[in-house]
Each structure stands twice: as structure tokens, then as C-alpha cells.
Amino acid sequence: MNGIALSILVGQLGPLFGITVDGDGFFRKIASFASAVSGTHALTLATGVALFVLLRVLKHATPRIPAPLIVVAAAIAAAYAFDFAARGVAIVGAVPGGFPLPQLPASVTLDDLGSLAFSACGIVLVSFCSMMPTARLRRQERLPDRREPGLHRPRFLEPCVRAGAGFRGQRRRFANRGR
């Protein structure tokens, strides 16, 4: 899962620094970022870092309030009050109202649905196998007569769950929480 996190992080460097990062793949994006970092838009970077710090502080100081919602509201207010669009900070702009109609994106054809479905099944399997060891530990910490709905696994996934499927890091992290 760390590879996915790094890939997402590298994908967000361009918008955070206010530059365009091209390239397919992790290392090409890093190289593109390194070559374009000199064109950083300072106000975009300062806004992104300030909002990230605000998010972390709110989550730590007041864990019961919805910190992401507060940070989004603060970002909208700051964009309006300081007219970020006129200062070169990219904003979302007008958002269409109402519910969108369910449809495939224009770039996806019917021929692509098979490979997309296969990839989606892989993501579901990895996510499920990642969740089960953590759910088991949580269940063991609770009273034996309390059950959580939705955590029952099909029998065909039993070997995956028993073996841990390489997700022992989550077990250790959860087991060491109380120490």
C-alpha cells in the first residue's frame, strides 16, 4: 500500500506547487517535477501548505470536529476574500448544480469495460484482505457477545485471511496501539 501512497503523493506535487508535471509513471513524474520546480507559484504553494497544516492541527487539537470540512470551508472563504483566481491560484470555478446522470466517461469505450472490471476486482480483493486482519483484532478486543455487521467473509477467502496475505504490518500496528 505504500507504493500507492507514494504514487498519489507524486501526482499531487504539481498542483501543490502550481506547476505542470508531465510523464507517465512514478519516476518520470518525479523527473518532470524536478525539472519544473523552479517555476513554483509561491502563493499556490503557501496556500496548500497552510491548509495542510491547518488540517493536521485541527485533527490533532479537536479530533471530534470534521477537520476536512472546516479546511474546505476555510479554503473557499480565503479564495473568495483574497481573490485567488486573479492572483494566479487555480481554483475549481463554477460547479454545476443537481445530480449528475450516471454515464461512462467519454474516454472509456465498451471495449475497456472488461479490463476495468478485472482491475476493480483486484482492488476489491486486496482491500478486503487488508481489512480482515484489522477487523479480527478489533473483534477480539471487544466483548465476545458484540458482533459487527459486514465483517463476515466468504469461505473462499479464508486462506487469504489466515495467511495474512502480507498484511502483517497492520496487525502489528493495531496490536501495539494499546502499549
C-alpha positions in Angstrom: 0.0 0.0 0.0 3.0 2.3 0.4 3.6 2.3 -3.3 0.0 3.6 -3.9 0.6 6.3 -1.3 3.8 7.4 -3.0 2.2 7.4 -6.4 -0.7 9.6 -5.1 1.8 11.9 -3.4 3.9 12.4 -6.6 0.7 13.0 -8.5 -0.2 15.9 -6.2 3.2 17.7 -6.2 2.3 19.6 -9.4 -1.0 21.1 -8.2 0.6 21.8 -4.8 3.5 23.7 -6.3 1.4 25.3 -9.0 3.3 23.7 -11.9 2.6 21.3 -14.6 4.1 17.8 -14.1 4.0 15.6 -17.2 5.1 12.0 -17.7 3.7 8.5 -17.3 4.9 6.5 -14.3 6.3 7.3 -11.0 9.9 8.1 -11.9 9.0 10.2 -15.0 6.7 12.3 -12.9 9.5 12.9 -10.3 11.9 13.8 -13.1 9.4 16.2 -14.6 8.7 17.7 -11.2 12.4 18.2 -10.5 12.9 20.0 -13.8 9.8 22.3 -13.4 10.2 23.1 -9.6 11.9 26.4 -10.4 8.6 27.6 -11.8 6.8 27.2 -8.5 3.9 29.6 -7.9 4.6 30.8 -4.4 1.0 31.8 -3.4 -0.3 28.4 -4.5 2.4 26.6 -2.5 1.8 28.8 0.6 -2.0 28.2 0.3 -1.6 24.4 0.0 0.9 24.1 2.9 -1.2 26.4 5.1 -4.3 24.4 4.5 -2.4 21.1 5.1 -1.0 22.4 8.4 -4.5 23.6 9.4 -5.9 20.2 8.7 -3.2 18.4 10.8 -3.6 20.9 13.7 -7.4 20.6 13.7 -7.3 16.8 13.6 -4.8 16.7 16.5 -6.3 19.5 18.6 -10.0 18.8 18.1 -10.5 15.2 16.9 -14.3 15.3 17.2 -14.9 18.1 14.7 -14.8 17.3 10.9 -11.4 18.9 10.2 -11.6 18.3 6.4 -14.9 20.1 6.2 -13.6 23.1 8.2 -10.5 23.2 6.0 -12.5 23.2 2.7 -14.8 25.9 4.1 -11.7 28.0 5.1 -10.2 27.5 1.6 -13.4 28.6 -0.1 -13.6 31.7 2.2 -9.9 32.5 1.6 -10.3 32.1 -2.2 -13.2 34.5 -2.2 -11.8 37.0 0.3 -8.3 37.2 -1.3 -9.4 36.7 -4.9 -7.0 33.8 -5.6 -8.2 33.4 -9.2 -6.9 36.9 -10.0 -3.6 36.2 -8.3 -2.9 33.1 -10.4 -4.0 30.4 -7.9 -6.0 27.7 -9.8 -9.5 27.3 -8.3 -12.3 24.8 -9.2 -14.6 27.5 -10.5 -18.3 27.0 -11.1 -19.7 23.6 -10.1 -22.8 22.5 -11.9 -25.9 22.0 -9.7 -28.0 19.0 -9.3 -27.2 15.3 -9.5 -25.1 14.1 -12.5 -26.6 11.4 -14.7 -24.8 8.0 -14.4 -22.8 7.5 -17.5 -19.4 6.3 -18.6 -16.7 8.9 -19.1 -16.2 9.9 -22.7 -12.7 8.4 -22.7 -14.0 4.9 -21.8 -15.3 2.7 -24.5 -17.3 -0.5 -24.2 -14.1 -2.5 -25.1 -12.4 -1.1 -21.9 -15.1 -2.4 -19.5 -13.6 -5.9 -19.3 -10.2 -4.7 -18.2 -11.7 -2.1 -15.9 -13.9 -4.8 -14.2 -10.9 -7.1 -13.8 -8.8 -4.4 -12.2 -11.7 -3.4 -10.0 -12.0 -7.0 -8.7 -8.3 -7.0 -7.9 -8.7 -3.8 -5.9 -11.7 -5.2 -4.0 -9.8 -8.4 -3.2 -6.7 -6.5 -1.9 -8.8 -4.1 0.1 -10.8 -6.9 1.6 -7.7 -9.0 2.6 -6.2 -5.8 4.1 -9.3 -5.1 6.2 -9.9 -8.6 7.6 -6.8 -8.9 9.9 -7.5 -5.5 11.4 -11.2 -6.3 11.8 -10.3 -9.6 13.6 -8.1 -7.8 16.1 -10.8 -5.3 16.8 -13.3 -8.0 17.3 -11.0 -9.8 19.8 -10.7 -6.6 21.8 -14.5 -6.2 22.1 -16.8 -8.3 24.3 -17.5 -11.7 22.7 -21.2 -11.1 22.5 -21.0 -8.0 20.3 -20.8 -8.5 16.6 -20.1 -6.0 13.9 -22.2 -6.3 10.7 -20.5 -6.5 7.4 -17.3 -8.1 8.6 -18.2 -11.7 7.7 -16.0 -13.2 5.0 -16.9 -15.7 2.3 -15.3 -19.2 2.8 -13.2 -18.9 -0.4 -11.2 -16.0 1.1 -10.4 -18.0 4.3 -6.8 -19.0 3.2 -6.1 -15.4 2.2 -7.2 -14.1 5.6 -5.5 -16.9 7.6 -2.2 -16.4 5.8 -2.3 -12.6 6.4 -1.5 -12.2 2.7 1.5 -10.0 3.5 -0.5 -7.5 5.7 1.2 -8.3 9.0 2.3 -4.7 9.3 -1.3 -3.7 10.0 -1.6 -6.4 12.6 1.4 -5.2 14.5 0.5 -1.6 14.2 -3.0 -2.3 15.7 -1.8 -4.8 18.3 0.9 -2.3 19.6 -1.7 0.5 19.8 -2.6 -0.2 23.5 1.1 -0.3 24.7 
